[in-house]
């Protein structure tokens, strides 16, 4: 099963179904364990507006798993009822593209006729309990300027992405190329 946006309701939400069944490639043990956890509802004063990431759930406020929504518009009726856990800082062009796909109404949901998939994910772990990067506190660029720990954190994140993609490419090659 692929992690897909099963719901795209223009001007409201794009919602991902719970990913406990994986994606095109089987999830590793860590991904599966994280995807099956139930999350306690952590309501706040944060507003549901375009680009907000919000936990999806059943009627029980403590029933959220890995299903979430990205808001495609402002939704004040969700404020204080659904947990906000993030906000997009870039990528609005992807939301606009999702809103352009043809949809169809199925029961209470507006679903895309075209499949919209999440192809890859990665998890970033802090290297120590202090939350700081494992890289040196100050980095020096080729022109002699010093950079702070932000650069080191970005480097750690890039390494995590690269490692995740390398594993995914290896798994795809192993599954699809003869002799592997």
N, C-alpha and C positions, 0 to 999 in steps of 0.2 A: 504494500500500500504506500502511496505517496502522500506526503503532507501537502494538503491543498487548501486553498481558500474555497470552502464550500458555499460561502455566502458572500455576495457582493451587492449591497443595497446602496445604490448611488446616493451620496449626500448623507449617509448614515454610518454603516460599518462594512468592513471587509473582515470576515471571521474565518479562523482556522479551526478545523475539527481537532479533537484531542489526538495527539500523535503517538499514542502508546502502541499502535500497530506498526509504526515505522514509516519508511519512505521506500523509494525504489530499492535501496540497499537496506539490509537488516541493520537495526540500531545496535550499537555496542551496549554492553551491560550498564555502563554509566548513563548513557542517554535513555535507555529503557527505564532504569530506576528513577531518574528525575522525572520522566514523562508520566509515570504512574502515581506520583505523590499527590495527595490532596492538600490544597493550600487553604489555610484559614483566611476568611474574609478580612481584609485590612482596609476598611473604608476610611476615606480622608476627605479633606476639604478641596482636594485637587479637582479641577473641572475637566469634564469630558468635552474636548474640542478636537478639531481636525489634527491628526497626527498623534493623538493620545493612544497608548497601548493599555488595554483594559482586559482584565481577566473575565472570561466567560464562565458561567456556572449554571447549575440547576437552581431550583427554588431555594435550597439550603444555601445561605451565604458562605458556608464553609465547604462547599462541594466543588470548588474550582480544581481543575487538573492542568493539562497543558493546552487547553483550548483558550484562545484569546482573540481579541478584536483590535483592529486598527481603525480608529474613527476617521470617517471620510467627511465629517462635518461636525458641527456642534450638537451635543446631545445632553442638554441640562437635565433631562428626565432620568439620566443614569447617575448623576452626581450623588455621592453618598450611598449608593446602592451596589455599585460594582467597584472593585479595587483597581485603581490606576497604578501601573507599575513602571511606566516609562513614557517617553515622548520622543517622536522622531525629530532629529535635528537637521536632517537632509533627506532627499529622496522623494519629495512631493511629486515629481514627475512620474514615479512608479504608481503612486495613488491615482493620479489623473489617468494613467493608462488603464488601471484596473476599472475605473469608473466608465470607461469607454466600451468595455466588452459587452456583448449582447447578453441579456439575462432573461430568465423566465421565473414566474412565480410558482412555487411548489409548496403547498400548505401555507405555513406562516413565513417561509423564507423566500427571499429573492436570490436565485442561484445563477451563477454564470453558466452560459452554454459552452463556453470555451474553458478548458482546464487551466487553472492558475496554480503553479506549483512552487514550493520552496525546495530548491535543489540541494542546498547544503546548509549545514549549521555548524557552529563550533562553540566550545565552552572555554572561557578564559578564567584561569585560576590564579589568585594572587600567589606570589612566590613565598611570602612569609606572612605572619599574622599581623604585622604592622601595616599591611595594605600597600606598602611601597614596592616599587619594582625591584627585581633582582639585579638590574643593571646598575652601573655606577651612578652616584648621586649627581654628578655633573659630567656631561658628555661634551667633547670638543669637536666641532664640525671641521671640514677641510679648510675653511677660511679662518680658523682660529677662534671662532666665537663659541662661547660656552652655552650649552642647552641644559635645561633642568630635567627633573624626573618625568615630566610629561612626555618628552621624547622617548625616554626609556620605556614608559608604559605603552606608548604607541608601537615601539619596536617589539615588545613582548606580545602585544595583540596581533601584529602582523605575523610573527612566528607561529602563534597558535592557529591563525587562519591557514598559513602555508602547510603546517603539519596536518591539519584536518583535511585539506584538499588533497594532499599527497596520499593520505590513507584512502580517501574516497576514490581517487584515480586508480590506485593499486587494486582496490576491490572490484572496480568496474572492469579493469583489464583482466583480472583473474577470472571473473565470471563470464566474460564475452570473447576472449581470444583463445583460439585453439591451442592445446598443449599446455595450458596453465592449470 
